[in-house]
């Protein structure tokens, strides 16, 4: 069968899936209360937002932003509690792939009884009209293996929309070694809220192992915060097809949905259209652009947390009793 027919069938399948019943969502008021409980400036703040990435290079820009960091061991993996932009967080890596992402999300919920939301910050593939280094914030996530779709939280999406014109994303960045040069993209990246994200498991239901000492892509470790640890764009997307393609987000979205916890993902494009070098797709593009993409995802995530912290001091936005 010609490839164009597969493309049309794929579009029809996605449209059909989009009409399936969705899990019941928490009310906006209840979600705001849960998020407000993580704002450090609020009296009695007692909750946290779990901010996670798949591999060390994705989380590194967030590690640089955390304050008051305390190292915590969760099932043999190091996480940091602290604050980012005035919001109490637990920060760390899930590992690559759907199995690792789901297992880590469940481990975090078992270890911490005060996680009120999940935010994923990382990189992804995309399609036109999105460009390399743009940040996508899908409203729904398709888990390819099951065909199930999970909603991003509408309050977190609203916060993402509030900041999309307030943050200037990086257009230039360091190409990873061995090149190491500064590369500037021709267009200014933006934040785009909307569309369907898609997560696939290319590892056949097996947890993809990290490799100790293997660096910022395949390694298990990530940079320690500067403070010594202690203790144990513009408008909505109009892309045809998925606006983000990754291997983790839908798994975390599933866990969050099953536990009734808000979820959103900021995925910056590391491989896709508008490559000034004309590289042949993944993995060549990914290996050139993952750092600038990770930086932009982290900047967008931080801007959303900062907006939450600002709104968290306003009685008109936060319910009186979190």
Secondary structure, 3 states (H helix, E strand, C coil): CCHHHHHHHHHHHHHHHHCCCCCCCCCHHHHHHHHHCCECCCCCCCCEEEEEECCHHHHHHHHCCCEEEEEEEECCEEEEEEEECCEEEEEEECCCCHHHHHHHHHHHHHHCCCEEEEEEEEEEECCCCCECCCEEECCEEEECCCCEEEECCHHHHHHHHHHCCCCCCCCEEECCCCCCCEEECCCCCCEEECCEEEECCCCCCCCCCCCCCCHHHHCCCCCCCCCCCCCCCCCCCCCCCCCEEECCHHHHHHHHHHCCCEEEEEEEEEECECCCCCCCCCCHHHHHHHHHHHHHHHHHHHHHHHHHHHHCCCCCCCCCCC
